[in-house]
Amino acid sequence: MASPDTSHTSAPATGGSAVSGGGQRKPFRRPWKNDWWLHKRAFTLYMIRELSCVALAAYSAVLIYGLGRLADGREAWDGFVVSLSSPAFLTFHVLALALMLYHTITWFSLTPKAMPIMRGDNFVPGRYIIGAHYAAWAVVSLIVLIIAGVV
C-alpha cells in the first residue's frame, strides 16, 4: 500500500518536529506586567480616561435608582434625596464630576484626530473643532440650567 502524499503539509510526515535536534520550539511570549500602563505618563493618562467610564456607569446607576424611588412616591424620593447628601455620596459626586470633566476635556482634544473635517482640499484646523465642541457644551449646559430654574 502506498503512503499518502504529504508534500503539501508544513509539518513532517513522521510526526517529529520541524526544528533540528528533535525538540519543540516554544512560541515567543513577551513578558507582560499588569502595571504596564504606570510606566509612561501618556499611558497612565489614557487609562485614567478609559477607566472614567466606570464612574459614569456608577453615576448612571444612581440616577436610574433615583428614578425608581421617584416612581415609588414622595416618601421614597425624599429618602433618596437625603441619602444623596451623605458624606459618602458627596465624595462620590465630586469624584465623578472630576472624572467626567477630565474625560470630556481629553475627548474634546482628541476629536480633531477622531473626526477630521475637510473643507475643500484642506482639513479644518483642530482648534476650530475643539472650540465648537466647547461652545456646544456651554450652550447645552446653559439650557439645562435654565430648565432647572438655576438661571
Phi and psi in radians as a Rosetta constraint file:
Dihedral C 1 N 2 CA 2 C 2 CIRCULARHARMONIC -1.411 0.35
Dihedral N 2 CA 2 C 2 N 3 CIRCULARHARMONIC 2.549 0.35
Dihedral C 2 N 3 CA 3 C 3 CIRCULARHARMONIC -1.389 0.35
Dihedral N 3 CA 3 C 3 N 4 CIRCULARHARMONIC 2.608 0.35
Dihedral C 3 N 4 CA 4 C 4 CIRCULARHARMONIC -1.178 0.35
Dihedral N 4 CA 4 C 4 N 5 CIRCULARHARMONIC 2.668 0.35
Dihedral C 4 N 5 CA 5 C 5 CIRCULARHARMONIC -1.360 0.35
Dihedral N 5 CA 5 C 5 N 6 CIRCULARHARMONIC 2.034 0.35
Dihedral C 5 N 6 CA 6 C 6 CIRCULARHARMONIC -2.008 0.35
Dihedral N 6 CA 6 C 6 N 7 CIRCULARHARMONIC 0.344 0.35
Dihedral C 6 N 7 CA 7 C 7 CIRCULARHARMONIC -1.195 0.35
Dihedral N 7 CA 7 C 7 N 8 CIRCULARHARMONIC -0.299 0.35
Dihedral C 7 N 8 CA 8 C 8 CIRCULARHARMONIC -1.564 0.35
Dihedral N 8 CA 8 C 8 N 9 CIRCULARHARMONIC -0.143 0.35
Dihedral C 8 N 9 CA 9 C 9 CIRCULARHARMONIC -1.553 0.35
Dihedral N 9 CA 9 C 9 N 10 CIRCULARHARMONIC 2.750 0.35
Dihedral C 9 N 10 CA 10 C 10 CIRCULARHARMONIC -1.523 0.35
Dihedral N 10 CA 10 C 10 N 11 CIRCULARHARMONIC -0.403 0.35
Dihedral C 10 N 11 CA 11 C 11 CIRCULARHARMONIC -1.627 0.35
Dihedral N 11 CA 11 C 11 N 12 CIRCULARHARMONIC 2.609 0.35
Dihedral C 11 N 12 CA 12 C 12 CIRCULARHARMONIC -1.113 0.35
Dihedral N 12 CA 12 C 12 N 13 CIRCULARHARMONIC 2.596 0.35
Dihedral C 12 N 13 CA 13 C 13 CIRCULARHARMONIC -1.206 0.35
Dihedral N 13 CA 13 C 13 N 14 CIRCULARHARMONIC -0.329 0.35
Dihedral C 13 N 14 CA 14 C 14 CIRCULARHARMONIC -1.386 0.35
Dihedral N 14 CA 14 C 14 N 15 CIRCULARHARMONIC -0.158 0.35
Dihedral C 14 N 15 CA 15 C 15 CIRCULARHARMONIC 1.515 0.35
Dihedral N 15 CA 15 C 15 N 16 CIRCULARHARMONIC 0.007 0.35
Dihedral C 15 N 16 CA 16 C 16 CIRCULARHARMONIC -1.410 0.35
Dihedral N 16 CA 16 C 16 N 17 CIRCULARHARMONIC -3.036 0.35
Dihedral C 16 N 17 CA 17 C 17 CIRCULARHARMONIC -1.577 0.35
Dihedral N 17 CA 17 C 17 N 18 CIRCULARHARMONIC 2.636 0.35
Dihedral C 17 N 18 CA 18 C 18 CIRCULARHARMONIC -1.372 0.35
Dihedral N 18 CA 18 C 18 N 19 CIRCULARHARMONIC -0.207 0.35
Dihedral C 18 N 19 CA 19 C 19 CIRCULARHARMONIC -1.509 0.35
Dihedral N 19 CA 19 C 19 N 20 CIRCULARHARMONIC 2.351 0.35
Dihedral C 19 N 20 CA 20 C 20 CIRCULARHARMONIC -1.133 0.35
Dihedral N 20 CA 20 C 20 N 21 CIRCULARHARMONIC 2.575 0.35
Dihedral C 20 N 21 CA 21 C 21 CIRCULARHARMONIC 1.676 0.35
Dihedral N 21 CA 21 C 21 N 22 CIRCULARHARMONIC -0.118 0.35
Dihedral C 21 N 22 CA 22 C 22 CIRCULARHARMONIC 1.426 0.35
Dihedral N 22 CA 22 C 22 N 23 CIRCULARHARMONIC -0.076 0.35
Dihedral C 22 N 23 CA 23 C 23 CIRCULARHARMONIC -1.522 0.35
Dihedral N 23 CA 23 C 23 N 24 CIRCULARHARMONIC 2.677 0.35
Dihedral C 23 N 24 CA 24 C 24 CIRCULARHARMONIC -1.429 0.35
Dihedral N 24 CA 24 C 24 N 25 CIRCULARHARMONIC 2.454 0.35
Dihedral C 24 N 25 CA 25 C 25 CIRCULARHARMONIC -1.601 0.35
Dihedral N 25 CA 25 C 25 N 26 CIRCULARHARMONIC 2.255 0.35
Dihedral C 25 N 26 CA 26 C 26 CIRCULARHARMONIC -1.487 0.35
Dihedral N 26 CA 26 C 26 N 27 CIRCULARHARMONIC 2.491 0.35
Dihedral C 26 N 27 CA 27 C 27 CIRCULARHARMONIC -1.193 0.35
Dihedral N 27 CA 27 C 27 N 28 CIRCULARHARMONIC 2.606 0.35
Dihedral C 27 N 28 CA 28 C 28 CIRCULARHARMONIC -1.261 0.35
Dihedral N 28 CA 28 C 28 N 29 CIRCULARHARMONIC 2.250 0.35
Dihedral C 28 N 29 CA 29 C 29 CIRCULARHARMONIC -2.152 0.35
Dihedral N 29 CA 29 C 29 N 30 CIRCULARHARMONIC 2.005 0.35
Dihedral C 29 N 30 CA 30 C 30 CIRCULARHARMONIC -1.180 0.35
Dihedral N 30 CA 30 C 30 N 31 CIRCULARHARMONIC 2.362 0.35
Dihedral C 30 N 31 CA 31 C 31 CIRCULARHARMONIC -1.060 0.35
Dihedral N 31 CA 31 C 31 N 32 CIRCULARHARMONIC 2.320 0.35
Dihedral C 31 N 32 CA 32 C 32 CIRCULARHARMONIC -2.272 0.35
Dihedral N 32 CA 32 C 32 N 33 CIRCULARHARMONIC 2.142 0.35
Dihedral C 32 N 33 CA 33 C 33 CIRCULARHARMONIC -1.918 0.35
Dihedral N 33 CA 33 C 33 N 34 CIRCULARHARMONIC 2.610 0.35
Dihedral C 33 N 34 CA 34 C 34 CIRCULARHARMONIC -1.251 0.35
Dihedral N 34 CA 34 C 34 N 35 CIRCULARHARMONIC -0.278 0.35
Dihedral C 34 N 35 CA 35 C 35 CIRCULARHARMONIC -1.776 0.35
Dihedral N 35 CA 35 C 35 N 36 CIRCULARHARMONIC 0.447 0.35
Dihedral C 35 N 36 CA 36 C 36 CIRCULARHARMONIC -0.991 0.35
Dihedral N 36 CA 36 C 36 N 37 CIRCULARHARMONIC -0.558 0.35
Dihedral C 36 N 37 CA 37 C 37 CIRCULARHARMONIC -1.397 0.35
Dihedral N 37 CA 37 C 37 N 38 CIRCULARHARMONIC -0.137 0.35
Dihedral C 37 N 38 CA 38 C 38 CIRCULARHARMONIC -1.545 0.35
Dihedral N 38 CA 38 C 38 N 39 CIRCULARHARMONIC -0.133 0.35
Dihedral C 38 N 39 CA 39 C 39 CIRCULARHARMONIC -1.513 0.35
Dihedral N 39 CA 39 C 39 N 40 CIRCULARHARMONIC -0.348 0.35
Dihedral C 39 N 40 CA 40 C 40 CIRCULARHARMONIC -2.236 0.35
Dihedral N 40 CA 40 C 40 N 41 CIRCULARHARMONIC 2.370 0.35
Dihedral C 40 N 41 CA 41 C 41 CIRCULARHARMONIC -1.032 0.35
Dihedral N 41 CA 41 C 41 N 42 CIRCULARHARMONIC -0.699 0.35
Dihedral C 41 N 42 CA 42 C 42 CIRCULARHARMONIC -1.103 0.35
Dihedral N 42 CA 42 C 42 N 43 CIRCULARHARMONIC -0.707 0.35
Dihedral C 42 N 43 CA 43 C 43 CIRCULARHARMONIC -1.169 0.35
Dihedral N 43 CA 43 C 43 N 44 CIRCULARHARMONIC -0.696 0.35
Dihedral C 43 N 44 CA 44 C 44 CIRCULARHARMONIC -1.095 0.35
Dihedral N 44 CA 44 C 44 N 45 CIRCULARHARMONIC -0.806 0.35
Dihedral C 44 N 45 CA 45 C 45 CIRCULARHARMONIC -1.117 0.35
Dihedral N 45 CA 45 C 45 N 46 CIRCULARHARMONIC -0.663 0.35
Dihedral C 45 N 46 CA 46 C 46 CIRCULARHARMONIC -1.089 0.35
Dihedral N 46 CA 46 C 46 N 47 CIRCULARHARMONIC -0.805 0.35
Dihedral C 46 N 47 CA 47 C 47 CIRCULARHARMONIC -1.170 0.35
Dihedral N 47 CA 47 C 47 N 48 CIRCULARHARMONIC -0.638 0.35
Dihedral C 47 N 48 CA 48 C 48 CIRCULARHARMONIC -1.086 0.35
Dihedral N 48 CA 48 C 48 N 49 CIRCULARHARMONIC -0.744 0.35
Dihedral C 48 N 49 CA 49 C 49 CIRCULARHARMONIC -1.114 0.35
Dihedral N 49 CA 49 C 49 N 50 CIRCULARHARMONIC -0.740 0.35
Dihedral C 49 N 50 CA 50 C 50 CIRCULARHARMONIC -1.189 0.35
Dihedral N 50 CA 50 C 50 N 51 CIRCULARHARMONIC -0.645 0.35
Dihedral C 50 N 51 CA 51 C 51 CIRCULARHARMONIC -1.341 0.35
Dihedral N 51 CA 51 C 51 N 52 CIRCULARHARMONIC -0.249 0.35
Dihedral C 51 N 52 CA 52 C 52 CIRCULARHARMONIC -1.130 0.35
Dihedral N 52 CA 52 C 52 N 53 CIRCULARHARMONIC -0.318 0.35
Dihedral C 52 N 53 CA 53 C 53 CIRCULARHARMONIC -1.172 0.35
Dihedral N 53 CA 53 C 53 N 54 CIRCULARHARMONIC -0.387 0.35
Dihedral C 53 N 54 CA 54 C 54 CIRCULARHARMONIC -1.136 0.35
Dihedral N 54 CA 54 C 54 N 55 CIRCULARHARMONIC -0.726 0.35
Dihedral C 54 N 55 CA 55 C 55 CIRCULARHARMONIC -1.119 0.35
Dihedral N 55 CA 55 C 55 N 56 CIRCULARHARMONIC -0.687 0.35
Dihedral C 55 N 56 CA 56 C 56 CIRCULARHARMONIC -1.090 0.35
Dihedral N 56 CA 56 C 56 N 57 CIRCULARHARMONIC -0.756 0.35
Dihedral C 56 N 57 CA 57 C 57 CIRCULARHARMONIC -1.120 0.35
Dihedral N 57 CA 57 C 57 N 58 CIRCULARHARMONIC -0.736 0.35
Dihedral C 57 N 58 CA 58 C 58 CIRCULARHARMONIC -1.135 0.35
Dihedral N 58 CA 58 C 58 N 59 CIRCULARHARMONIC -0.742 0.35
Dihedral C 58 N 59 CA 59 C 59 CIRCULARHARMONIC -1.145 0.35
Dihedral N 59 CA 59 C 59 N 60 CIRCULARHARMONIC -0.672 0.35
Dihedral C 59 N 60 CA 60 C 60 CIRCULARHARMONIC -1.096 0.35
Dihedral N 60 CA 60 C 60 N 61 CIRCULARHARMONIC -0.692 0.35
Dihedral C 60 N 61 CA 61 C 61 CIRCULARHARMONIC -1.110 0.35
Dihedral N 61 CA 61 C 61 N 62 CIRCULARHARMONIC -0.691 0.35
Dihedral C 61 N 62 CA 62 C 62 CIRCULARHARMONIC -1.096 0.35
Dihedral N 62 CA 62 C 62 N 63 CIRCULARHARMONIC -0.759 0.35
Dihedral C 62 N 63 CA 63 C 63 CIRCULARHARMONIC -1.144 0.35
Dihedral N 63 CA 63 C 63 N 64 CIRCULARHARMONIC -0.710 0.35
Dihedral C 63 N 64 CA 64 C 64 CIRCULARHARMONIC -1.136 0.35
Dihedral N 64 CA 64 C 64 N 65 CIRCULARHARMONIC -0.714 0.35
Dihedral C 64 N 65 CA 65 C 65 CIRCULARHARMONIC -1.067 0.35
Dihedral N 65 CA 65 C 65 N 66 CIRCULARHARMONIC -0.709 0.35
Dihedral C 65 N 66 CA 66 C 66 CIRCULARHARMONIC -1.085 0.35
Dihedral N 66 CA 66 C 66 N 67 CIRCULARHARMONIC -0.662 0.35
Dihedral C 66 N 67 CA 67 C 67 CIRCULARHARMONIC -1.097 0.35
Dihedral N 67 CA 67 C 67 N 68 CIRCULARHARMONIC -0.644 0.35
Dihedral C 67 N 68 CA 68 C 68 CIRCULARHARMONIC -1.126 0.35
Dihedral N 68 CA 68 C 68 N 69 CIRCULARHARMONIC -0.724 0.35
Dihedral C 68 N 69 CA 69 C 69 CIRCULARHARMONIC -1.150 0.35
Dihedral N 69 CA 69 C 69 N 70 CIRCULARHARMONIC -0.635 0.35
Dihedral C 69 N 70 CA 70 C 70 CIRCULARHARMONIC -1.116 0.35
Dihedral N 70 CA 70 C 70 N 71 CIRCULARHARMONIC -0.689 0.35
Dihedral C 70 N 71 CA 71 C 71 CIRCULARHARMONIC -1.208 0.35
Dihedral N 71 CA 71 C 71 N 72 CIRCULARHARMONIC -0.422 0.35
Dihedral C 71 N 72 CA 72 C 72 CIRCULARHARMONIC -1.384 0.35
Dihedral N 72 CA 72 C 72 N 73 CIRCULARHARMONIC -0.169 0.35
Dihedral C 72 N 73 CA 73 C 73 CIRCULARHARMONIC 2.088 0.35
Dihedral N 73 CA 73 C 73 N 74 CIRCULARHARMONIC 3.060 0.35
Dihedral C 73 N 74 CA 74 C 74 CIRCULARHARMONIC -1.086 0.35
Dihedral N 74 CA 74 C 74 N 75 CIRCULARHARMONIC -0.742 0.35
Dihedral C 74 N 75 CA 75 C 75 CIRCULARHARMONIC -1.143 0.35
Dihedral N 75 CA 75 C 75 N 76 CIRCULARHARMONIC -0.747 0.35
Dihedral C 75 N 76 CA 76 C 76 CIRCULARHARMONIC -1.140 0.35
Dihedral N 76 CA 76 C 76 N 77 CIRCULARHARMONIC -0.700 0.35
Dihedral C 76 N 77 CA 77 C 77 CIRCULARHARMONIC -1.135 0.35
Dihedral N 77 CA 77 C 77 N 78 CIRCULARHARMONIC -0.777 0.35
Dihedral C 77 N 78 CA 78 C 78 CIRCULARHARMONIC -1.068 0.35
Dihedral N 78 CA 78 C 78 N 79 CIRCULARHARMONIC -0.684 0.35
Dihedral C 78 N 79 CA 79 C 79 CIRCULARHARMONIC -1.112 0.35
Dihedral N 79 CA 79 C 79 N 80 CIRCULARHARMONIC -0.676 0.35
Dihedral C 79 N 80 CA 80 C 80 CIRCULARHARMONIC -1.134 0.35
Dihedral N 80 CA 80 C 80 N 81 CIRCULARHARMONIC -0.769 0.35
Dihedral C 80 N 81 CA 81 C 81 CIRCULARHARMONIC -1.115 0.35
Dihedral N 81 CA 81 C 81 N 82 CIRCULARHARMONIC -0.700 0.35
Dihedral C 81 N 82 CA 82 C 82 CIRCULARHARMONIC -1.101 0.35
Dihedral N 82 CA 82 C 82 N 83 CIRCULARHARMONIC -0.720 0.35
Dihedral C 82 N 83 CA 83 C 83 CIRCULARHARMONIC -1.154 0.35
Dihedral N 83 CA 83 C 83 N 84 CIRCULARHARMONIC -0.513 0.35
Dihedral C 83 N 84 CA 84 C 84 CIRCULARHARMONIC -1.196 0.35
Dihedral N 84 CA 84 C 84 N 85 CIRCULARHARMONIC -0.365 0.35
Dihedral C 84 N 85 CA 85 C 85 CIRCULARHARMONIC -1.601 0.35
Dihedral N 85 CA 85 C 85 N 86 CIRCULARHARMONIC 0.133 0.35
Dihedral C 85 N 86 CA 86 C 86 CIRCULARHARMONIC -1.250 0.35
Dihedral N 86 CA 86 C 86 N 87 CIRCULARHARMONIC 2.711 0.35
Dihedral C 86 N 87 CA 87 C 87 CIRCULARHARMONIC -1.005 0.35
Dihedral N 87 CA 87 C 87 N 88 CIRCULARHARMONIC -0.628 0.35
Dihedral C 87 N 88 CA 88 C 88 CIRCULARHARMONIC -1.133 0.35
Dihedral N 88 CA 88 C 88 N 89 CIRCULARHARMONIC -0.767 0.35
Dihedral C 88 N 89 CA 89 C 89 CIRCULARHARMONIC -1.242 0.35
Dihedral N 89 CA 89 C 89 N 90 CIRCULARHARMONIC -0.603 0.35
Dihedral C 89 N 90 CA 90 C 90 CIRCULARHARMONIC -1.112 0.35
Dihedral N 90 CA 90 C 90 N 91 CIRCULARHARMONIC -0.715 0.35
Dihedral C 90 N 91 CA 91 C 91 CIRCULARHARMONIC -1.101 0.35
Dihedral N 91 CA 91 C 91 N 92 CIRCULARHARMONIC -0.749 0.35
Dihedral C 91 N 92 CA 92 C 92 CIRCULARHARMONIC -1.060 0.35
Dihedral N 92 CA 92 C 92 N 93 CIRCULARHARMONIC -0.749 0.35
Dihedral C 92 N 93 CA 93 C 93 CIRCULARHARMONIC -1.089 0.35
Dihedral N 93 CA 93 C 93 N 94 CIRCULARHARMONIC -0.766 0.35
Dihedral C 93 N 94 CA 94 C 94 CIRCULARHARMONIC -1.149 0.35
Dihedral N 94 CA 94 C 94 N 95 CIRCULARHARMONIC -0.767 0.35
Dihedral C 94 N 95 CA 95 C 95 CIRCULARHARMONIC -1.108 0.35
Dihedral N 95 CA 95 C 95 N 96 CIRCULARHARMONIC -0.779 0.35
Dihedral C 95 N 96 CA 96 C 96 CIRCULARHARMONIC -1.111 0.35
Dihedral N 96 CA 96 C 96 N 97 CIRCULARHARMONIC -0.713 0.35
Dihedral C 96 N 97 CA 97 C 97 CIRCULARHARMONIC -1.083 0.35
Dihedral N 97 CA 97 C 97 N 98 CIRCULARHARMONIC -0.791 0.35
Dihedral C 97 N 98 CA 98 C 98 CIRCULARHARMONIC -1.081 0.35
Dihedral N 98 CA 98 C 98 N 99 CIRCULARHARMONIC -0.764 0.35
Dihedral C 98 N 99 CA 99 C 99 CIRCULARHARMONIC -1.170 0.35
Dihedral N 99 CA 99 C 99 N 100 CIRCULARHARMONIC -0.663 0.35
Dihedral C 99 N 100 CA 100 C 100 CIRCULARHARMONIC -1.218 0.35
Dihedral N 100 CA 100 C 100 N 101 CIRCULARHARMONIC -0.658 0.35
Dihedral C 100 N 101 CA 101 C 101 CIRCULARHARMONIC -1.116 0.35
Dihedral N 101 CA 101 C 101 N 102 CIRCULARHARMONIC -0.760 0.35
Dihedral C 101 N 102 CA 102 C 102 CIRCULARHARMONIC -1.065 0.35
Dihedral N 102 CA 102 C 102 N 103 CIRCULARHARMONIC -0.792 0.35
Dihedral C 102 N 103 CA 103 C 103 CIRCULARHARMONIC -1.078 0.35
Dihedral N 103 CA 103 C 103 N 104 CIRCULARHARMONIC -0.774 0.35
Dihedral C 103 N 104 CA 104 C 104 CIRCULARHARMONIC -1.126 0.35
Dihedral N 104 CA 104 C 104 N 105 CIRCULARHARMONIC -0.830 0.35
Dihedral C 104 N 105 CA 105 C 105 CIRCULARHARMONIC -1.115 0.35
Dihedral N 105 CA 105 C 105 N 106 CIRCULARHARMONIC -0.758 0.35
Dihedral C 105 N 106 CA 106 C 106 CIRCULARHARMONIC -1.210 0.35
Dihedral N 106 CA 106 C 106 N 107 CIRCULARHARMONIC -0.604 0.35
Dihedral C 106 N 107 CA 107 C 107 CIRCULARHARMONIC -1.183 0.35
Dihedral N 107 CA 107 C 107 N 108 CIRCULARHARMONIC -0.731 0.35
Dihedral C 107 N 108 CA 108 C 108 CIRCULARHARMONIC -1.053 0.35
Dihedral N 108 CA 108 C 108 N 109 CIRCULARHARMONIC -0.658 0.35
Dihedral C 108 N 109 CA 109 C 109 CIRCULARHARMONIC -1.250 0.35
Dihedral N 109 CA 109 C 109 N 110 CIRCULARHARMONIC -0.386 0.35
Dihedral C 109 N 110 CA 110 C 110 CIRCULARHARMONIC -1.538 0.35
Dihedral N 110 CA 110 C 110 N 111 CIRCULARHARMONIC -0.275 0.35
Dihedral C 110 N 111 CA 111 C 111 CIRCULARHARMONIC -0.967 0.35
Dihedral N 111 CA 111 C 111 N 112 CIRCULARHARMONIC -0.750 0.35
Dihedral C 111 N 112 CA 112 C 112 CIRCULARHARMONIC -1.051 0.35
Dihedral N 112 CA 112 C 112 N 113 CIRCULARHARMONIC -0.473 0.35
Dihedral C 112 N 113 CA 113 C 113 CIRCULARHARMONIC -1.444 0.35
Dihedral N 113 CA 113 C 113 N 114 CIRCULARHARMONIC -0.601 0.35
Dihedral C 113 N 114 CA 114 C 114 CIRCULARHARMONIC -1.416 0.35
Dihedral N 114 CA 114 C 114 N 115 CIRCULARHARMONIC -0.485 0.35
Dihedral C 114 N 115 CA 115 C 115 CIRCULARHARMONIC -2.421 0.35
Dihedral N 115 CA 115 C 115 N 116 CIRCULARHARMONIC 1.179 0.35
Dihedral C 115 N 116 CA 116 C 116 CIRCULARHARMONIC -1.178 0.35
Dihedral N 116 CA 116 C 116 N 117 CIRCULARHARMONIC 2.402 0.35
Dihedral C 116 N 117 CA 117 C 117 CIRCULARHARMONIC -1.983 0.35
Dihedral N 117 CA 117 C 117 N 118 CIRCULARHARMONIC 2.245 0.35
Dihedral C 117 N 118 CA 118 C 118 CIRCULARHARMONIC -1.731 0.35
Dihedral N 118 CA 118 C 118 N 119 CIRCULARHARMONIC 2.407 0.35
Dihedral C 118 N 119 CA 119 C 119 CIRCULARHARMONIC -2.223 0.35
Dihedral N 119 CA 119 C 119 N 120 CIRCULARHARMONIC 1.865 0.35
Dihedral C 119 N 120 CA 120 C 120 CIRCULARHARMONIC 1.265 0.35
Dihedral N 120 CA 120 C 120 N 121 CIRCULARHARMONIC -2.207 0.35
Dihedral C 120 N 121 CA 121 C 121 CIRCULARHARMONIC -1.691 0.35
Dihedral N 121 CA 121 C 121 N 122 CIRCULARHARMONIC -0.068 0.35
Dihedral C 121 N 122 CA 122 C 122 CIRCULARHARMONIC -2.067 0.35
Dihedral N 122 CA 122 C 122 N 123 CIRCULARHARMONIC 2.741 0.35
Dihedral C 122 N 123 CA 123 C 123 CIRCULARHARMONIC -1.436 0.35
Dihedral N 123 CA 123 C 123 N 124 CIRCULARHARMONIC 2.520 0.35
Dihedral C 123 N 124 CA 124 C 124 CIRCULARHARMONIC -1.173 0.35
Dihedral N 124 CA 124 C 124 N 125 CIRCULARHARMONIC 2.336 0.35
Dihedral C 124 N 125 CA 125 C 125 CIRCULARHARMONIC -1.005 0.35
Dihedral N 125 CA 125 C 125 N 126 CIRCULARHARMONIC 2.492 0.35
Dihedral C 125 N 126 CA 126 C 126 CIRCULARHARMONIC -1.024 0.35
Dihedral N 126 CA 126 C 126 N 127 CIRCULARHARMONIC -0.595 0.35
Dihedral C 126 N 127 CA 127 C 127 CIRCULARHARMONIC -1.117 0.35
Dihedral N 127 CA 127 C 127 N 128 CIRCULARHARMONIC -0.515 0.35
Dihedral C 127 N 128 CA 128 C 128 CIRCULARHARMONIC -1.248 0.35
Dihedral N 128 CA 128 C 128 N 129 CIRCULARHARMONIC -0.695 0.35
Dihedral C 128 N 129 CA 129 C 129 CIRCULARHARMONIC -1.151 0.35
Dihedral N 129 CA 129 C 129 N 130 CIRCULARHARMONIC -0.790 0.35
Dihedral C 129 N 130 CA 130 C 130 CIRCULARHARMONIC -1.096 0.35
Dihedral N 130 CA 130 C 130 N 131 CIRCULARHARMONIC -0.781 0.35
Dihedral C 130 N 131 CA 131 C 131 CIRCULARHARMONIC -1.060 0.35
Dihedral N 131 CA 131 C 131 N 132 CIRCULARHARMONIC -0.681 0.35
Dihedral C 131 N 132 CA 132 C 132 CIRCULARHARMONIC -1.112 0.35
Dihedral N 132 CA 132 C 132 N 133 CIRCULARHARMONIC -0.670 0.35
Dihedral C 132 N 133 CA 133 C 133 CIRCULARHARMONIC -1.157 0.35
Dihedral N 133 CA 133 C 133 N 134 CIRCULARHARMONIC -0.763 0.35
Dihedral C 133 N 134 CA 134 C 134 CIRCULARHARMONIC -1.123 0.35
Dihedral N 134 CA 134 C 134 N 135 CIRCULARHARMONIC -0.663 0.35
Dihedral C 134 N 135 CA 135 C 135 CIRCULARHARMONIC -1.123 0.35
Dihedral N 135 CA 135 C 135 N 136 CIRCULARHARMONIC -0.770 0.35
Dihedral C 135 N 136 CA 136 C 136 CIRCULARHARMONIC -1.100 0.35
Dihedral N 136 CA 136 C 136 N 137 CIRCULARHARMONIC -0.699 0.35
Dihedral C 136 N 137 CA 137 C 137 CIRCULARHARMONIC -1.062 0.35
Dihedral N 137 CA 137 C 137 N 138 CIRCULARHARMONIC -0.772 0.35
Dihedral C 137 N 138 CA 138 C 138 CIRCULARHARMONIC -1.126 0.35
Dihedral N 138 CA 138 C 138 N 139 CIRCULARHARMONIC -0.746 0.35
Dihedral C 138 N 139 CA 139 C 139 CIRCULARHARMONIC -1.124 0.35
Dihedral N 139 CA 139 C 139 N 140 CIRCULARHARMONIC -0.811 0.35
Dihedral C 139 N 140 CA 140 C 140 CIRCULARHARMONIC -1.109 0.35
Dihedral N 140 CA 140 C 140 N 141 CIRCULARHARMONIC -0.714 0.35
Dihedral C 140 N 141 CA 141 C 141 CIRCULARHARMONIC -1.100 0.35
Dihedral N 141 CA 141 C 141 N 142 CIRCULARHARMONIC -0.705 0.35
Dihedral C 141 N 142 CA 142 C 142 CIRCULARHARMONIC -1.130 0.35
Dihedral N 142 CA 142 C 142 N 143 CIRCULARHARMONIC -0.725 0.35
Dihedral C 142 N 143 CA 143 C 143 CIRCULARHARMONIC -1.071 0.35
Dihedral N 143 CA 143 C 143 N 144 CIRCULARHARMONIC -0.764 0.35
Dihedral C 143 N 144 CA 144 C 144 CIRCULARHARMONIC -1.095 0.35
Dihedral N 144 CA 144 C 144 N 145 CIRCULARHARMONIC -0.743 0.35
Dihedral C 144 N 145 CA 145 C 145 CIRCULARHARMONIC -1.147 0.35
Dihedral N 145 CA 145 C 145 N 146 CIRCULARHARMONIC -0.639 0.35
Dihedral C 145 N 146 CA 146 C 146 CIRCULARHARMONIC -1.147 0.35
Dihedral N 146 CA 146 C 146 N 147 CIRCULARHARMONIC -0.796 0.35
Dihedral C 146 N 147 CA 147 C 147 CIRCULARHARMONIC -1.102 0.35
Dihedral N 147 CA 147 C 147 N 148 CIRCULARHARMONIC -0.660 0.35
Dihedral C 147 N 148 CA 148 C 148 CIRCULARHARMONIC -1.287 0.35
Dihedral N 148 CA 148 C 148 N 149 CIRCULARHARMONIC -0.216 0.35
Dihedral C 148 N 149 CA 149 C 149 CIRCULARHARMONIC 1.462 0.35
Dihedral N 149 CA 149 C 149 N 150 CIRCULARHARMONIC 0.251 0.35
Dihedral C 149 N 150 CA 150 C 150 CIRCULARHARMONIC -1.418 0.35
Dihedral N 150 CA 150 C 150 N 151 CIRCULARHARMONIC -0.602 0.35
